[in-house]
Amino acid sequence: MTIETDLLALEDQFWTGGPEAYIAHADASCLVVFAGMAAVMDRDAIAKTAEKGRWKDVRLTPTGFLQLAPSVAVVAYDAEATRKDGAAHKARVSSTYVKRDDGWKLAAHQQTEIAAEET
């Protein structure tokens, strides 16, 4: 496997898993950016927002990858998923990872919703 495929597999876990995915794979602090908010959050606070089953029919389409240093990498992708209430969701996403002694950890995550007319 490549670093890119490893990181995309972690991204899939964040979409389809619950709090345990964030406890295992988020860094101690993580910058999160969405349309309605931007904040540095600690791992436990992020995990509390991750209800298992909140997304289904998740499809991630890679759009970019850049390894900035041996221990820092950015993965970008388009995401399509269905919210648990049945609403469709499409977003352009990028996540930055840092390599720690116990593996790659999510350090920054940005998500921009793609309007239906853009697709």
Phi and psi in radians as a Rosetta constraint file:
Dihedral C 1 N 2 CA 2 C 2 CIRCULARHARMONIC -1.754 0.35
Dihedral N 2 CA 2 C 2 N 3 CIRCULARHARMONIC 2.909 0.35
Dihedral C 2 N 3 CA 3 C 3 CIRCULARHARMONIC -1.037 0.35
Dihedral N 3 CA 3 C 3 N 4 CIRCULARHARMONIC -0.737 0.35
Dihedral C 3 N 4 CA 4 C 4 CIRCULARHARMONIC -1.017 0.35
Dihedral N 4 CA 4 C 4 N 5 CIRCULARHARMONIC -0.826 0.35
Dihedral C 4 N 5 CA 5 C 5 CIRCULARHARMONIC -1.186 0.35
Dihedral N 5 CA 5 C 5 N 6 CIRCULARHARMONIC -0.610 0.35
Dihedral C 5 N 6 CA 6 C 6 CIRCULARHARMONIC -1.069 0.35
Dihedral N 6 CA 6 C 6 N 7 CIRCULARHARMONIC -0.782 0.35
Dihedral C 6 N 7 CA 7 C 7 CIRCULARHARMONIC -1.220 0.35
Dihedral N 7 CA 7 C 7 N 8 CIRCULARHARMONIC -0.656 0.35
Dihedral C 7 N 8 CA 8 C 8 CIRCULARHARMONIC -1.123 0.35
Dihedral N 8 CA 8 C 8 N 9 CIRCULARHARMONIC -0.599 0.35
Dihedral C 8 N 9 CA 9 C 9 CIRCULARHARMONIC -1.135 0.35
Dihedral N 9 CA 9 C 9 N 10 CIRCULARHARMONIC -0.676 0.35
Dihedral C 9 N 10 CA 10 C 10 CIRCULARHARMONIC -1.127 0.35
Dihedral N 10 CA 10 C 10 N 11 CIRCULARHARMONIC -0.741 0.35
Dihedral C 10 N 11 CA 11 C 11 CIRCULARHARMONIC -1.013 0.35
Dihedral N 11 CA 11 C 11 N 12 CIRCULARHARMONIC -0.741 0.35
Dihedral C 11 N 12 CA 12 C 12 CIRCULARHARMONIC -1.060 0.35
Dihedral N 12 CA 12 C 12 N 13 CIRCULARHARMONIC -0.683 0.35
Dihedral C 12 N 13 CA 13 C 13 CIRCULARHARMONIC -1.105 0.35
Dihedral N 13 CA 13 C 13 N 14 CIRCULARHARMONIC -0.667 0.35
Dihedral C 13 N 14 CA 14 C 14 CIRCULARHARMONIC -1.119 0.35
Dihedral N 14 CA 14 C 14 N 15 CIRCULARHARMONIC -0.666 0.35
Dihedral C 14 N 15 CA 15 C 15 CIRCULARHARMONIC -1.270 0.35
Dihedral N 15 CA 15 C 15 N 16 CIRCULARHARMONIC -0.720 0.35
Dihedral C 15 N 16 CA 16 C 16 CIRCULARHARMONIC -1.769 0.35
Dihedral N 16 CA 16 C 16 N 17 CIRCULARHARMONIC -0.292 0.35
Dihedral C 16 N 17 CA 17 C 17 CIRCULARHARMONIC -1.586 0.35
Dihedral N 17 CA 17 C 17 N 18 CIRCULARHARMONIC -2.991 0.35
Dihedral C 17 N 18 CA 18 C 18 CIRCULARHARMONIC -2.022 0.35
Dihedral N 18 CA 18 C 18 N 19 CIRCULARHARMONIC -2.678 0.35
Dihedral C 18 N 19 CA 19 C 19 CIRCULARHARMONIC -0.956 0.35
Dihedral N 19 CA 19 C 19 N 20 CIRCULARHARMONIC -0.569 0.35
Dihedral C 19 N 20 CA 20 C 20 CIRCULARHARMONIC -1.064 0.35
Dihedral N 20 CA 20 C 20 N 21 CIRCULARHARMONIC -0.534 0.35
Dihedral C 20 N 21 CA 21 C 21 CIRCULARHARMONIC -1.128 0.35
Dihedral N 21 CA 21 C 21 N 22 CIRCULARHARMONIC -0.716 0.35
Dihedral C 21 N 22 CA 22 C 22 CIRCULARHARMONIC -1.278 0.35
Dihedral N 22 CA 22 C 22 N 23 CIRCULARHARMONIC -0.656 0.35
Dihedral C 22 N 23 CA 23 C 23 CIRCULARHARMONIC -1.064 0.35
Dihedral N 23 CA 23 C 23 N 24 CIRCULARHARMONIC -0.715 0.35
Dihedral C 23 N 24 CA 24 C 24 CIRCULARHARMONIC -1.385 0.35
Dihedral N 24 CA 24 C 24 N 25 CIRCULARHARMONIC -0.566 0.35
Dihedral C 24 N 25 CA 25 C 25 CIRCULARHARMONIC -2.180 0.35
Dihedral N 25 CA 25 C 25 N 26 CIRCULARHARMONIC -0.005 0.35
Dihedral C 25 N 26 CA 26 C 26 CIRCULARHARMONIC -1.620 0.35
Dihedral N 26 CA 26 C 26 N 27 CIRCULARHARMONIC 2.587 0.35
Dihedral C 26 N 27 CA 27 C 27 CIRCULARHARMONIC -1.255 0.35
Dihedral N 27 CA 27 C 27 N 28 CIRCULARHARMONIC 2.986 0.35
Dihedral C 27 N 28 CA 28 C 28 CIRCULARHARMONIC -0.972 0.35
Dihedral N 28 CA 28 C 28 N 29 CIRCULARHARMONIC -0.688 0.35
Dihedral C 28 N 29 CA 29 C 29 CIRCULARHARMONIC -2.279 0.35
Dihedral N 29 CA 29 C 29 N 30 CIRCULARHARMONIC 2.532 0.35
Dihedral C 29 N 30 CA 30 C 30 CIRCULARHARMONIC -2.478 0.35
Dihedral N 30 CA 30 C 30 N 31 CIRCULARHARMONIC 2.334 0.35
Dihedral C 30 N 31 CA 31 C 31 CIRCULARHARMONIC -1.461 0.35
Dihedral N 31 CA 31 C 31 N 32 CIRCULARHARMONIC 2.142 0.35
Dihedral C 31 N 32 CA 32 C 32 CIRCULARHARMONIC -2.080 0.35
Dihedral N 32 CA 32 C 32 N 33 CIRCULARHARMONIC 2.349 0.35
Dihedral C 32 N 33 CA 33 C 33 CIRCULARHARMONIC -2.315 0.35
Dihedral N 33 CA 33 C 33 N 34 CIRCULARHARMONIC 2.061 0.35
Dihedral C 33 N 34 CA 34 C 34 CIRCULARHARMONIC -2.236 0.35
Dihedral N 34 CA 34 C 34 N 35 CIRCULARHARMONIC 2.992 0.35
Dihedral C 34 N 35 CA 35 C 35 CIRCULARHARMONIC -0.975 0.35
Dihedral N 35 CA 35 C 35 N 36 CIRCULARHARMONIC -0.668 0.35
Dihedral C 35 N 36 CA 36 C 36 CIRCULARHARMONIC -1.701 0.35
Dihedral N 36 CA 36 C 36 N 37 CIRCULARHARMONIC 0.020 0.35
Dihedral C 36 N 37 CA 37 C 37 CIRCULARHARMONIC -2.910 0.35
Dihedral N 37 CA 37 C 37 N 38 CIRCULARHARMONIC 2.716 0.35
Dihedral C 37 N 38 CA 38 C 38 CIRCULARHARMONIC -2.546 0.35
Dihedral N 38 CA 38 C 38 N 39 CIRCULARHARMONIC 2.277 0.35
Dihedral C 38 N 39 CA 39 C 39 CIRCULARHARMONIC -2.843 0.35
Dihedral N 39 CA 39 C 39 N 40 CIRCULARHARMONIC 2.721 0.35
Dihedral C 39 N 40 CA 40 C 40 CIRCULARHARMONIC -1.603 0.35
Dihedral N 40 CA 40 C 40 N 41 CIRCULARHARMONIC 2.178 0.35
Dihedral C 40 N 41 CA 41 C 41 CIRCULARHARMONIC -2.164 0.35
Dihedral N 41 CA 41 C 41 N 42 CIRCULARHARMONIC 2.573 0.35
Dihedral C 41 N 42 CA 42 C 42 CIRCULARHARMONIC -1.461 0.35
Dihedral N 42 CA 42 C 42 N 43 CIRCULARHARMONIC 2.834 0.35
Dihedral C 42 N 43 CA 43 C 43 CIRCULARHARMONIC -0.922 0.35
Dihedral N 43 CA 43 C 43 N 44 CIRCULARHARMONIC -0.780 0.35
Dihedral C 43 N 44 CA 44 C 44 CIRCULARHARMONIC -1.158 0.35
Dihedral N 44 CA 44 C 44 N 45 CIRCULARHARMONIC -0.670 0.35
Dihedral C 44 N 45 CA 45 C 45 CIRCULARHARMONIC -1.145 0.35
Dihedral N 45 CA 45 C 45 N 46 CIRCULARHARMONIC -0.716 0.35
Dihedral C 45 N 46 CA 46 C 46 CIRCULARHARMONIC -1.120 0.35
Dihedral N 46 CA 46 C 46 N 47 CIRCULARHARMONIC -0.775 0.35
Dihedral C 46 N 47 CA 47 C 47 CIRCULARHARMONIC -1.024 0.35
Dihedral N 47 CA 47 C 47 N 48 CIRCULARHARMONIC -0.629 0.35
Dihedral C 47 N 48 CA 48 C 48 CIRCULARHARMONIC -1.136 0.35
Dihedral N 48 CA 48 C 48 N 49 CIRCULARHARMONIC -0.370 0.35
Dihedral C 48 N 49 CA 49 C 49 CIRCULARHARMONIC -1.521 0.35
Dihedral N 49 CA 49 C 49 N 50 CIRCULARHARMONIC -0.114 0.35
Dihedral C 49 N 50 CA 50 C 50 CIRCULARHARMONIC -1.750 0.35
Dihedral N 50 CA 50 C 50 N 51 CIRCULARHARMONIC 1.370 0.35
Dihedral C 50 N 51 CA 51 C 51 CIRCULARHARMONIC -1.277 0.35
Dihedral N 51 CA 51 C 51 N 52 CIRCULARHARMONIC 2.190 0.35
Dihedral C 51 N 52 CA 52 C 52 CIRCULARHARMONIC -1.096 0.35
Dihedral N 52 CA 52 C 52 N 53 CIRCULARHARMONIC 2.388 0.35
Dihedral C 52 N 53 CA 53 C 53 CIRCULARHARMONIC 1.529 0.35
Dihedral N 53 CA 53 C 53 N 54 CIRCULARHARMONIC 0.114 0.35
Dihedral C 53 N 54 CA 54 C 54 CIRCULARHARMONIC -1.254 0.35
Dihedral N 54 CA 54 C 54 N 55 CIRCULARHARMONIC -0.340 0.35
Dihedral C 54 N 55 CA 55 C 55 CIRCULARHARMONIC -2.252 0.35
Dihedral N 55 CA 55 C 55 N 56 CIRCULARHARMONIC 2.539 0.35
Dihedral C 55 N 56 CA 56 C 56 CIRCULARHARMONIC -2.436 0.35
Dihedral N 56 CA 56 C 56 N 57 CIRCULARHARMONIC 2.942 0.35
Dihedral C 56 N 57 CA 57 C 57 CIRCULARHARMONIC 0.913 0.35
Dihedral N 57 CA 57 C 57 N 58 CIRCULARHARMONIC 0.778 0.35
Dihedral C 57 N 58 CA 58 C 58 CIRCULARHARMONIC -1.346 0.35
Dihedral N 58 CA 58 C 58 N 59 CIRCULARHARMONIC 2.277 0.35
Dihedral C 58 N 59 CA 59 C 59 CIRCULARHARMONIC -2.324 0.35
Dihedral N 59 CA 59 C 59 N 60 CIRCULARHARMONIC 2.150 0.35
Dihedral C 59 N 60 CA 60 C 60 CIRCULARHARMONIC -1.936 0.35
Dihedral N 60 CA 60 C 60 N 61 CIRCULARHARMONIC 2.198 0.35
Dihedral C 60 N 61 CA 61 C 61 CIRCULARHARMONIC -2.000 0.35
Dihedral N 61 CA 61 C 61 N 62 CIRCULARHARMONIC 1.915 0.35
Dihedral C 61 N 62 CA 62 C 62 CIRCULARHARMONIC -1.039 0.35
Dihedral N 62 CA 62 C 62 N 63 CIRCULARHARMONIC 2.424 0.35
Dihedral C 62 N 63 CA 63 C 63 CIRCULARHARMONIC -2.210 0.35
Dihedral N 63 CA 63 C 63 N 64 CIRCULARHARMONIC -0.228 0.35
Dihedral C 63 N 64 CA 64 C 64 CIRCULARHARMONIC -3.061 0.35
Dihedral N 64 CA 64 C 64 N 65 CIRCULARHARMONIC 2.700 0.35
Dihedral C 64 N 65 CA 65 C 65 CIRCULARHARMONIC -2.652 0.35
Dihedral N 65 CA 65 C 65 N 66 CIRCULARHARMONIC 2.402 0.35
Dihedral C 65 N 66 CA 66 C 66 CIRCULARHARMONIC -2.531 0.35
Dihedral N 66 CA 66 C 66 N 67 CIRCULARHARMONIC 2.161 0.35
Dihedral C 66 N 67 CA 67 C 67 CIRCULARHARMONIC -1.703 0.35
Dihedral N 67 CA 67 C 67 N 68 CIRCULARHARMONIC 1.881 0.35
Dihedral C 67 N 68 CA 68 C 68 CIRCULARHARMONIC -1.339 0.35
Dihedral N 68 CA 68 C 68 N 69 CIRCULARHARMONIC -0.498 0.35
Dihedral C 68 N 69 CA 69 C 69 CIRCULARHARMONIC -2.796 0.35
Dihedral N 69 CA 69 C 69 N 70 CIRCULARHARMONIC 2.941 0.35
Dihedral C 69 N 70 CA 70 C 70 CIRCULARHARMONIC -0.968 0.35
Dihedral N 70 CA 70 C 70 N 71 CIRCULARHARMONIC -0.458 0.35
Dihedral C 70 N 71 CA 71 C 71 CIRCULARHARMONIC -1.989 0.35
Dihedral N 71 CA 71 C 71 N 72 CIRCULARHARMONIC 0.235 0.35
Dihedral C 71 N 72 CA 72 C 72 CIRCULARHARMONIC -2.421 0.35
Dihedral N 72 CA 72 C 72 N 73 CIRCULARHARMONIC 2.262 0.35
Dihedral C 72 N 73 CA 73 C 73 CIRCULARHARMONIC -2.548 0.35
Dihedral N 73 CA 73 C 73 N 74 CIRCULARHARMONIC 2.633 0.35
Dihedral C 73 N 74 CA 74 C 74 CIRCULARHARMONIC -2.140 0.35
Dihedral N 74 CA 74 C 74 N 75 CIRCULARHARMONIC 2.310 0.35
Dihedral C 74 N 75 CA 75 C 75 CIRCULARHARMONIC -2.086 0.35
Dihedral N 75 CA 75 C 75 N 76 CIRCULARHARMONIC 2.428 0.35
Dihedral C 75 N 76 CA 76 C 76 CIRCULARHARMONIC -2.206 0.35
Dihedral N 76 CA 76 C 76 N 77 CIRCULARHARMONIC 2.563 0.35
Dihedral C 76 N 77 CA 77 C 77 CIRCULARHARMONIC -2.823 0.35
Dihedral N 77 CA 77 C 77 N 78 CIRCULARHARMONIC 2.835 0.35
Dihedral C 77 N 78 CA 78 C 78 CIRCULARHARMONIC -1.720 0.35
Dihedral N 78 CA 78 C 78 N 79 CIRCULARHARMONIC 2.376 0.35
Dihedral C 78 N 79 CA 79 C 79 CIRCULARHARMONIC -2.018 0.35
Dihedral N 79 CA 79 C 79 N 80 CIRCULARHARMONIC 2.408 0.35
Dihedral C 79 N 80 CA 80 C 80 CIRCULARHARMONIC -2.218 0.35
Dihedral N 80 CA 80 C 80 N 81 CIRCULARHARMONIC 2.319 0.35
Dihedral C 80 N 81 CA 81 C 81 CIRCULARHARMONIC -2.741 0.35
Dihedral N 81 CA 81 C 81 N 82 CIRCULARHARMONIC 2.924 0.35
Dihedral C 81 N 82 CA 82 C 82 CIRCULARHARMONIC -2.011 0.35
Dihedral N 82 CA 82 C 82 N 83 CIRCULARHARMONIC 2.229 0.35
Dihedral C 82 N 83 CA 83 C 83 CIRCULARHARMONIC -1.192 0.35
Dihedral N 83 CA 83 C 83 N 84 CIRCULARHARMONIC 2.808 0.35
Dihedral C 83 N 84 CA 84 C 84 CIRCULARHARMONIC -1.079 0.35
Dihedral N 84 CA 84 C 84 N 85 CIRCULARHARMONIC -0.375 0.35
Dihedral C 84 N 85 CA 85 C 85 CIRCULARHARMONIC -1.481 0.35
Dihedral N 85 CA 85 C 85 N 86 CIRCULARHARMONIC 0.029 0.35
Dihedral C 85 N 86 CA 86 C 86 CIRCULARHARMONIC 1.680 0.35
Dihedral N 86 CA 86 C 86 N 87 CIRCULARHARMONIC -0.130 0.35
Dihedral C 86 N 87 CA 87 C 87 CIRCULARHARMONIC -1.297 0.35
Dihedral N 87 CA 87 C 87 N 88 CIRCULARHARMONIC 2.412 0.35
Dihedral C 87 N 88 CA 88 C 88 CIRCULARHARMONIC -1.327 0.35
Dihedral N 88 CA 88 C 88 N 89 CIRCULARHARMONIC 2.559 0.35
Dihedral C 88 N 89 CA 89 C 89 CIRCULARHARMONIC -2.418 0.35
Dihedral N 89 CA 89 C 89 N 90 CIRCULARHARMONIC 2.266 0.35
Dihedral C 89 N 90 CA 90 C 90 CIRCULARHARMONIC -2.261 0.35
Dihedral N 90 CA 90 C 90 N 91 CIRCULARHARMONIC 2.382 0.35
Dihedral C 90 N 91 CA 91 C 91 CIRCULARHARMONIC -2.594 0.35
Dihedral N 91 CA 91 C 91 N 92 CIRCULARHARMONIC 2.651 0.35
Dihedral C 91 N 92 CA 92 C 92 CIRCULARHARMONIC -1.733 0.35
Dihedral N 92 CA 92 C 92 N 93 CIRCULARHARMONIC 2.229 0.35
Dihedral C 92 N 93 CA 93 C 93 CIRCULARHARMONIC -2.266 0.35
Dihedral N 93 CA 93 C 93 N 94 CIRCULARHARMONIC 2.512 0.35
Dihedral C 93 N 94 CA 94 C 94 CIRCULARHARMONIC -2.405 0.35
Dihedral N 94 CA 94 C 94 N 95 CIRCULARHARMONIC 2.497 0.35
Dihedral C 94 N 95 CA 95 C 95 CIRCULARHARMONIC -2.362 0.35
Dihedral N 95 CA 95 C 95 N 96 CIRCULARHARMONIC 2.396 0.35
Dihedral C 95 N 96 CA 96 C 96 CIRCULARHARMONIC -1.899 0.35
Dihedral N 96 CA 96 C 96 N 97 CIRCULARHARMONIC 2.332 0.35
Dihedral C 96 N 97 CA 97 C 97 CIRCULARHARMONIC -2.090 0.35
Dihedral N 97 CA 97 C 97 N 98 CIRCULARHARMONIC 2.613 0.35
Dihedral C 97 N 98 CA 98 C 98 CIRCULARHARMONIC -2.152 0.35
Dihedral N 98 CA 98 C 98 N 99 CIRCULARHARMONIC 2.392 0.35
Dihedral C 98 N 99 CA 99 C 99 CIRCULARHARMONIC -1.486 0.35
Dihedral N 99 CA 99 C 99 N 100 CIRCULARHARMONIC 2.096 0.35
Dihedral C 99 N 100 CA 100 C 100 CIRCULARHARMONIC -1.897 0.35
Dihedral N 100 CA 100 C 100 N 101 CIRCULARHARMONIC 3.057 0.35
Dihedral C 100 N 101 CA 101 C 101 CIRCULARHARMONIC -1.014 0.35
Dihedral N 101 CA 101 C 101 N 102 CIRCULARHARMONIC -0.522 0.35
Dihedral C 101 N 102 CA 102 C 102 CIRCULARHARMONIC -1.814 0.35
Dihedral N 102 CA 102 C 102 N 103 CIRCULARHARMONIC 0.349 0.35
Dihedral C 102 N 103 CA 103 C 103 CIRCULARHARMONIC 2.085 0.35
Dihedral N 103 CA 103 C 103 N 104 CIRCULARHARMONIC -3.078 0.35
Dihedral C 103 N 104 CA 104 C 104 CIRCULARHARMONIC -1.290 0.35
Dihedral N 104 CA 104 C 104 N 105 CIRCULARHARMONIC 2.338 0.35
Dihedral C 104 N 105 CA 105 C 105 CIRCULARHARMONIC -2.178 0.35
Dihedral N 105 CA 105 C 105 N 106 CIRCULARHARMONIC 2.417 0.35
Dihedral C 105 N 106 CA 106 C 106 CIRCULARHARMONIC -1.218 0.35
Dihedral N 106 CA 106 C 106 N 107 CIRCULARHARMONIC 2.117 0.35
Dihedral C 106 N 107 CA 107 C 107 CIRCULARHARMONIC -1.944 0.35
Dihedral N 107 CA 107 C 107 N 108 CIRCULARHARMONIC -0.430 0.35
Dihedral C 107 N 108 CA 108 C 108 CIRCULARHARMONIC -2.673 0.35
Dihedral N 108 CA 108 C 108 N 109 CIRCULARHARMONIC 2.481 0.35
Dihedral C 108 N 109 CA 109 C 109 CIRCULARHARMONIC -2.490 0.35
Dihedral N 109 CA 109 C 109 N 110 CIRCULARHARMONIC 2.220 0.35
Dihedral C 109 N 110 CA 110 C 110 CIRCULARHARMONIC -2.210 0.35
Dihedral N 110 CA 110 C 110 N 111 CIRCULARHARMONIC 2.381 0.35
Dihedral C 110 N 111 CA 111 C 111 CIRCULARHARMONIC -2.429 0.35
Dihedral N 111 CA 111 C 111 N 112 CIRCULARHARMONIC 2.144 0.35
Dihedral C 111 N 112 CA 112 C 112 CIRCULARHARMONIC -2.058 0.35
Dihedral N 112 CA 112 C 112 N 113 CIRCULARHARMONIC 2.093 0.35
Dihedral C 112 N 113 CA 113 C 113 CIRCULARHARMONIC -1.134 0.35
Dihedral N 113 CA 113 C 113 N 114 CIRCULARHARMONIC 2.435 0.35
Dihedral C 113 N 114 CA 114 C 114 CIRCULARHARMONIC -1.724 0.35
Dihedral N 114 CA 114 C 114 N 115 CIRCULARHARMONIC 2.119 0.35
Dihedral C 114 N 115 CA 115 C 115 CIRCULARHARMONIC -1.172 0.35
Dihedral N 115 CA 115 C 115 N 116 CIRCULARHARMONIC 2.606 0.35
Dihedral C 115 N 116 CA 116 C 116 CIRCULARHARMONIC -0.973 0.35
Dihedral N 116 CA 116 C 116 N 117 CIRCULARHARMONIC -0.616 0.35
Dihedral C 116 N 117 CA 117 C 117 CIRCULARHARMONIC -1.262 0.35
Dihedral N 117 CA 117 C 117 N 118 CIRCULARHARMONIC -0.251 0.35
Dihedral C 117 N 118 CA 118 C 118 CIRCULARHARMONIC -1.454 0.35
Dihedral N 118 CA 118 C 118 N 119 CIRCULARHARMONIC -0.181 0.35
